[in-house]
Amino acid sequence: MCGITGIQVFHSEHASRLSLIHAATSRLNKRGPDDEGVYTHHHTALGHRRLSIIDISKAGAQPFTDPSGRYTLVLNGEFFNYREHREKLISRGVSFRSESDTEVLLHLWILEKEACLSKVNGFFAFSVYDREEESLCLVRDRYGVKPLLYAFDDKQFVFASEMKALLEFPVSREIDSVSLQTYLHLNYIPSPNSIFKAVKKLEPGCILYVHPGKCEIKPYYQLSGSVTEPPPSYPEAMEKVRMLTEDAVQKRLTSDVPLGAFLSGGIDSSVITALASRHTPHLKTFSIGFPDEPLFDETRFAEAVARKFGTSHTTFPVRNSELFENLTDALDYLDEPFADSSALLVFILCRHTKTQVTVALSGDGADELFTGYNKHAAEYRMLHRGIQELGVQAGKSLWALLPMSRNTVLGNKVRQLHKFSTGMNLSAEDRYWQWAGFAQGGNAKNLLLKQGDQEEYRKRKENLSVLDGPGFNALLKADFNLVLQNDMLVKTDMMSMANGLELRSPFLDYRLVDYVFSLPDEYKIDGKSRKKILKDAFKNVLPDEILARKKQGFEAPLLKWFRTELKALLFDDLLGEQNILSQGIFDLSEIEKLKKQLFSSSPEDSVARIWALLVFQHWWRKYGTSPMPNA
């Protein structure tokens, strides 16, 4: 895992900008704390920061140039089946000077260009420069595990793993008001857009070719979602899921540095731990406990799994005071507004884990692949509605009168009933969008003094919430494209890289993903169970208490903080009247309404919405008001 950046200028009078590659590369130091390299030729410069994982010698350093000197590669990510292809390349007469996966990828690209991507099992964002043609291309992995941003105008093309590096080049910082409105609904900004109009995100499964005056983007992979007809039998499908999952885990154990696994005690991380422990004696596993929040503490489940599989387990007890103490560090690393509050927990887990290992396996992707969220169970009931569901719908007016809050068991149940009853009156696409966000009824725009182009907002919303068919595969495909790519993977990438820790997600092995998406809905969810086939495939492996438990999530105790330690930020600082009026972005009266709701007996989703505003304000002070570098 590393950080990459680069620039190509289109005219000689702008060649001085190439010198900015050093500052841009240095900004990625936490992604790659082990080494730094820069390559420059004519109108192009590439930068790389290295987190050494495979072939940690200098032979694997980047930027990596082939023996002819024609092609140079910068790679952020891992190529897990590189050894297999290295042997094939040797049989074709290719000589190697390192043991790195980077060199294998470069030679594959030289020989086969984009056709080689179907052979690469891994996660990656990379760029290849052809010195002879003076051409540049960028590639991002199938599901967007690794980020890749770029900006393009008539003078230059620039790219980077993170916004903070990209902004070292002359890039306009004009806010995209439609992106801001989308953020105020979702609490994150989906690709291909960013918070700045001038900056885009290369979408997963795509290649970008840079030409003077234009960029060409081509997809090389698309998630199908088409069910195989006739489908395999359920026992056959279970065996295939077992086999693919184990092989995905085994491939991700390749490392020349210490490796471990996250273990929360949920189904996903328990499956990964069970399989990894077969191939790694005394596997190190890690979890965090919450002694101040016993309702959310999963310690006993994680420790039960650790005992079952004989792992060397460490639980990091995290009190609310430690959460609060790490808040600023986590927010400071964000270079685009991102308000998933669980990012703070991932940040702390990664910080502690990095003291013992450099690579950790995680269960990310399983919820979107196998139907793991509460909203999936709700949508199933929506599609199979009966007397109970109609009763919930009939009580819609009652639910609206009762206190709603995520912070109490009863208040959360009322909130869910109200959300469900409201969703019953919406189309599938509108319901998906509402359930993906926090600003109900499309009122995110009300927070803005100057509302953006609402037709453009409508188009983006429709693209992000499109369900290209009936059934759950269409819903899960939408989750892959929206939630997984833009929330979950951004969270894990940013918070792990802030601590120099590489995370690997076996459930995102493309062979497993493609196979599970080819299976019928009823193999994944029914009226009794979510993640049906995953649980059944590993029911003889996992402890019964893990299989029987309900999914448990946890967010930072924001409501407590807003009413105590963070109260001054709400009233005297970031969301204070003077700051809001001088900034000229938000409608003060609407923010005051949210504050009033926050301190009421029925805060509903105001907690998440206030958090989104605070995160934006923290980001704005650091990036929104900074001048653009000189051209």
LUMLODREN-554867 format. One record per residue (C-alpha): residue in three letters; x, y, z. Coordinates in pm, whole numbers, plus 50000, padded with zeros to 5 digits. Example, Ala and Ser with C-alpha at 12.3 -4.5 7.8 and 13.67 -1.06 7.14 Angstrom:
<nodes>
ALA512304955050780;SER513674989450714;
</nodes>
This chain:
<nodes>
MET500005000050000;CYS501375033249899;GLY500575067849768;ILE500955079449409;THR500775112849233;GLY501725128148900;ILE501495157048657;GLN501645161348282;VAL501735196348133;PHE500695202647774;HIS502915232447690;SER506545240647762;GLU505655273647932;HIS504085253748216;ALA507015229748263;SER507955247048589;ARG504925230548747;LEU506735197048737;SER508795208149036;LEU505605206649246;ILE505785168749228;HIS508095168849532;ALA505615187049756;ALA502715165849630;THR504605133649693;SER505625144450043;ARG501975150650132;LEU501415113050099;ASN503995104850366;LYS501555087050598;ARG500365064350318;GLY503975055450246;PRO506265061250545;ASP509095038650423;ASP510455055050108;GLU509925082449849;GLY510695083549479;VAL510195108049190;TYR510515103548814;THR510645132448564;HIS510755132648186;HIS510055162047956;HIS506465172848038;THR505675145248288;ALA506535138148652;LEU505495109048875;GLY505785105849253;HIS505515076249489;ARG505495071049866;ARG506115035249974;LEU504675013450246;SER506884982850201;ILE504894950250206;ILE506254927249931;ASP509984927149851;ILE510854953750104;SER514324958249955;LYS515354988149746;ALA514844966349436;GLY511094970849474;ALA511235008849502;GLN509065030649279;PRO508605047549036;PHE509565015248859;THR511035017048506;ASP511484987348274;PRO514984978648140;SER514324996247808;GLY513595028747991;ARG510365032947794;TYR507735024648055;THR507485037248415;LEU504885026148667;VAL503655039649002;LEU501385015749191;ASN499275018649505;GLY497944984449601;GLU498634947449581;PHE498694921149303;PHE498024889149497;ASN498504863349219;TYR501694879449088;ARG503884848849153;GLU501824827748915;HIS502174853848641;ARG505844859748718;GLU506584823548630;LYS504604826448308;LEU506474858148213;ILE509844841348281;SER508814813448043;ARG508164840747783;GLY511724853647823;VAL511144882248068;SER513944888548320;PHE513294903048665;ARG515504923748892;SER513204922949197;GLU510744900149375;SER508014926749371;ASP504474924849235;THR505054959549087;GLU507584946448836;VAL505274917748734;LEU502414941848671;LEU504614964848465;HIS505794936748236;LEU502244923648196;TRP501124958548097;ILE503984962447847;LEU503064929547677;GLU499284930247696;LYS498194965847786;GLU494654967547931;ALA493974930747845;CYS496224921248139;LEU493794935848392;SER491524905348377;LYS494454885248516;VAL495124907748814;ASN493584896349143;GLY494034924449390;PHE493274960649466;PHE495114988849302;ALA495365023449156;PHE498265028348918;SER499645049648639;VAL501895039948349;TYR503955065048152;ASP505135056547801;ARG508295077047743;GLU508345070847367;GLU504785082747307;GLU504825106447606;SER501435091847699;LEU499955086548044;CYS497205063248161;LEU495555056748497;VAL493805025148619;ARG491615018848924;ASP490634984849067;ARG487284968249009;TYR485474980049324;GLY487325011749421;VAL489314998249715;LYS492115022649632;PRO491325059249560;LEU492455079149255;LEU491615115849201;TYR492475138148907;ALA492055173248769;PHE492345183648407;ASP492365216148209;ASP493995230647899;LYS497355234348078;GLN497815202348279;PHE496605168648396;VAL497295160248761;PHE496415129948974;ALA496945117049328;SER495825091049581;GLU494525118749806;MET493125153549768;LYS495785168849991;ALA498475158849741;LEU496445169949440;LEU496025204549590;GLU499785209949585;PHE499315216149212;PRO497445246549069;VAL493865233349102;SER490765254949141;ARG489065251949480;GLU485615263049372;ILE483085243049571;ASP480705220449376;SER477365230549531;VAL475635199249400;SER478295177649566;LEU477795197049887;GLN474045191449875;THR474625154349812;TYR477025153350107;LEU474415169250333;HIS472115140050252;LEU474535110550243;ASN477345123550470;TYR479855115450193;ILE480445125549830;PRO480065098049567;SER482325094349265;PRO482955105849002;ASN482455139549173;SER484295155949460;ILE483795186149682;PHE485635207249421;LYS484255212849071;ALA487685208648916;VAL488505175349084;LYS487065141848980;LYS487455106249105;LEU488265079148855;GLU485475053848892;PRO486195017448979;GLY486894993548693;CYS488005021648463;ILE491065032148263;LEU491805068548190;TYR493985078347893;VAL495405113447887;HIS495585131447552;PRO496445168047494;GLY493165186447532;LYS491065156847643;CYS490745126247865;GLU489335093047750;ILE487775070048010;LYS487005033547930;PRO485525006748158;TYR487414973848172;TYR485164957048431;GLN481494959648516;LEU479564941548787;SER476934920748611;GLY474344911048869;SER472764886448623;VAL471594854048784;THR472874821948624;GLU470094801648464;PRO469614775248576;PRO471344783148908;PRO473484757449085;SER471864737949364;TYR472074753749709;PRO474584727749839;GLU476744733049529;ALA476614770549578;MET477594767349946;GLU480614746149857;LYS481674771049590;VAL481344800249833;ARG483484781050087;MET486144773449828;LEU486314808449681;THR486364825050023;GLU489164802950153;ASP491244808549840;ALA490664846149862;VAL491884845950222;GLN494904824350140;LYS495964847149855;ARG495804877250088;LEU498204861750338;THR501194869550112;SER503384894750292;ASP507014901350381;VAL505974920550696;PRO503864910651002;LEU500204903150922;GLY497064899251136;ALA493284902351116;PHE490524924051257;LEU488104903451466;SER484894919951590;GLY483054887751666;GLY480574892751384;ILE480014867351107;ASP482304883850851;SER485464888551055;SER484924854551222;VAL484874836850884;ILE488064854950778;THR489764846151107;ALA488694809751088;LEU490154805850739;ALA493314826350796;SER494124806851114;ARG494324774750905;HIS497294788750717;THR498884811650978;PRO499944796151311;HIS499214818951607;LEU497474844251382;LYS497334878151550;THR493794891751579;PHE492594925551703;SER489404941351828;ILE488314971452028;GLY486014970452327;PHE483824997952467;PRO483644995752846;ASP481675028552860;GLU479115015852606;PRO478254979952711;LEU475314978652469;PHE477784980452179;ASP480654960652330;GLU481374928952126;THR484434918352323;ARG483044885152448;PHE482114873952096;ALA485514882951953;GLU487314865152235;ALA485124834152189;VAL486144832251823;ALA489804837951915;ARG489684808752162;LYS487974786251906;PHE490734791651647;GLY493694796151880;THR494634831051768;SER496884854651955;HIS494154879752032;THR494414915352158;THR491434935752271;PHE492004973052293;PRO489584987552552;VAL488585022052430;ARG486825045652667;ASN484785075052545;SER487545098152661;GLU490005081152420;LEU487495084152137;PHE487265121152203;GLU491035124952234;ASN491535109751886;LEU488795130051724;THR490965158551598;ASP493645135251457;ALA491045115851260;LEU489345147051127;ASP492655163251037;TYR493505134650802;LEU490305139150601;ASP490905161050296;GLU487305159650175;PRO484165162150391;PHE483325126950512;ALA480965122450806;ASP480635085350879;SER481245087751252;SER482415051651274;ALA485565063251093;LEU486835074251433;LEU486575038551562;VAL488405025051257;PHE491095051351307;ILE491695040451668;LEU491645003251582;CYS494175009151303;ARG496385030451526;HIS496565003251792;THR496884974751541;LYS499824991251363;THR501884987551681;GLN501984949951615;VAL501464943951240;THR501664962450908;VAL498924943050725;ALA495474933050853;LEU492654912950696;SER489114926550735;GLY485554915850657;ASP484664946250447;GLY482344940050155;ALA480394910950304;ASP477404932350406;GLU476964945650053;LEU477624911549896;PHE475474888950114;THR472704912750244;GLY474034922550586;TYR472284955450663;ASN469054962150848;LYS467794980050538;HIS468114947250346;ALA465794929850589;ALA463444959750569;GLU463444958950189;TYR462734921450195;ARG459694928050413;MET458714956450185;LEU458704932449889;HIS456864905650087;ARG454514927650283;GLY451754912150490;ILE449554921150784;GLN452454932251005;GLU453904955250740;LEU450504970050658;GLY450014975951032;VAL453294995151048;GLN452165015950751;ALA448835023250918;GLY450665035951226;LYS452655061651031;SER450965091351200;LEU451525076051545;TRP455235069751486;ALA455675106051383;LEU454345117451721;LEU456645095551934;PRO460235104152032;MET462785091151779;SER466465086851855;ARG469345063751757;ASN470595065852115;THR467905046052298;VAL466475011652223;LEU462855023552222;GLY463565056052040;ASN465525037551772;LYS462705012551722;VAL460215040951674;ARG462635057451430;GLN462875025251230;LEU459085020551225;HIS458595056251104;LYS461255052050836;PHE459715019350721;SER456175032950708;THR457345063350511;GLY459285041150271;MET456215020450191;ASN454755049950001;LEU457865055449785;SER459105039649464;ALA461955014949502;GLU464505040549375;ASP463235068849597;ARG463135045449896;TYR466715034549827;TRP467885070749820;GLN466005079950137;TRP467295050050327;ALA470865057050212;GLY470875091650369;PHE469795113350660;ALA467995143650516;GLN464495130250472;GLY462125144850216;GLY464905160350010;ASN465495188650258;ALA469315188350239;LYS469155218250005;ASN467375238750271;LEU470605241450466;LEU472285260250181;LEU471985297550121;LYS472775292949753;GLN471235261049627;GLY472975244149337;ASP471595232949004;GLN468635211449109;GLU468365194948769;GLU471985183748800;TYR471275171549155;ARG468305151549025;LYS470445135548754;ARG473175125748999;LYS470625112149244;GLU468995090948974;ASN472365077248862;LEU473345068449217;SER470035052149314;VAL469265033748991;LEU468054998149041;ASP468634980648710;GLY466124953048767;PRO463874936649027;GLY465094917149326;PHE468044919649560;ASN470874917149311;ALA469884951349176;LEU469804965149532;LEU473174949849620;LYS474704962549298;ALA473524997549391;ASP475104992649736;PHE478394982649576;ASN478365013449355;LEU477215038049622;VAL477685026849982;LEU480655003249955;GLN482665024149713;ASN482025058649856;ASP481505052650228;MET482915019650354;LEU486035017850137;VAL486825054950175;LYS486585050650550;THR488855020350570;ASP491375034350322;MET491705068550483;MET491765056850843;SER494195028050780;MET496505049450567;ALA496515076550832;ASN498295050551043;GLY500425033350778;LEU498425000950799;GLU497404980550493;LEU493924964950502;ARG492954935650281;SER489364924450220;PRO489004888250100;PHE485264892650041;LEU486164916749760;ASP488024890549559;TYR486414895449218;ARG485904857849165;LEU483824855649483;VAL481914887649406;ASP481064876849052;TYR479934842649171;VAL477724854849456;PHE476084880449227;SER475194851848989;LEU473164834449263;PRO469414838549320;ASP468114862349587;GLU466764833949801;TYR470264820349851;LYS471214852650032;ILE468114863850219;ASP464734850650328;GLY462174858950593;LYS464334844050867;SER467924852150783;ARG470274876550614;LYS473634864350478;LYS471954830650449;ILE474464812850225;LEU477484827050410;LYS476144814650744;ASP475194780750604;ALA478524776550426;PHE480434781250752;LYS477934768551011;ASN480124738451085;VAL483134760851139;LEU481904789851353;PRO480664788551715;ASP476864786751744;GLU476714819151942;ILE478314837851650;LEU475854823551398;ALA472854831651617;ARG473704867351715;LYS472214897951551;LYS474324922751358;GLN475664949451587;GLY476974983051479;PHE478525011351670;GLU478955048251614;ALA480795074151817;PRO478675087152111;LEU477975119651928;LEU474805129752110;LYS476615128452445;TRP479455149352304;PHE477135175052148;ARG475505180352484;THR478845182252669;GLU482375185552523;LEU481335196552171;LYS478605220452278;ALA480885250752242;LEU481585241351878;LEU477845242051809;PHE477115275651965;ASP480355295451986;ASP482645282651711;LEU482095261751398;LEU478305263651399;GLY478105295851596;GLU476035324451456;GLN478985347251378;ASN480885320051191;ILE477865309050985;LEU476985344750885;SER480535354350788;GLN481045322150592;GLY477955327350377;ILE477345290850284;PHE474645278650520;ASP471215291450621;LEU471495301050988;SER467785296251058;GLU467895260350928;ILE470945252351138;GLU469215266551445;LYS466265243351375;LEU468615213651369;LYS470235224351695;LYS466825227551860;GLN465905192651741;LEU469245179351864;PHE468525190452219;SER464905178452213;SER463515145252334;SER463235134151969;PRO466575141551797;GLU465885116651512;ASP468695119851255;SER469715155051359;VAL472775140051529;ALA474165126951201;ARG473225158751016;ILE474875181551274;TRP477945159251260;ALA478085163650882;LEU478015201350927;LEU480775200951189;VAL482985178650974;PHE482485202050679;GLN483335232450890;HIS486485215751024;TRP487495207050667;TRP486605241950537;ARG489025258950776;LYS491845237150650;TYR491145234250278;GLY488235255850170;THR489885289050251;SER493445280750144;PRO494835298249834;MET495605278749516;PRO499355273249450;ASN500865297249200;ALA500665285748838;
</nodes>
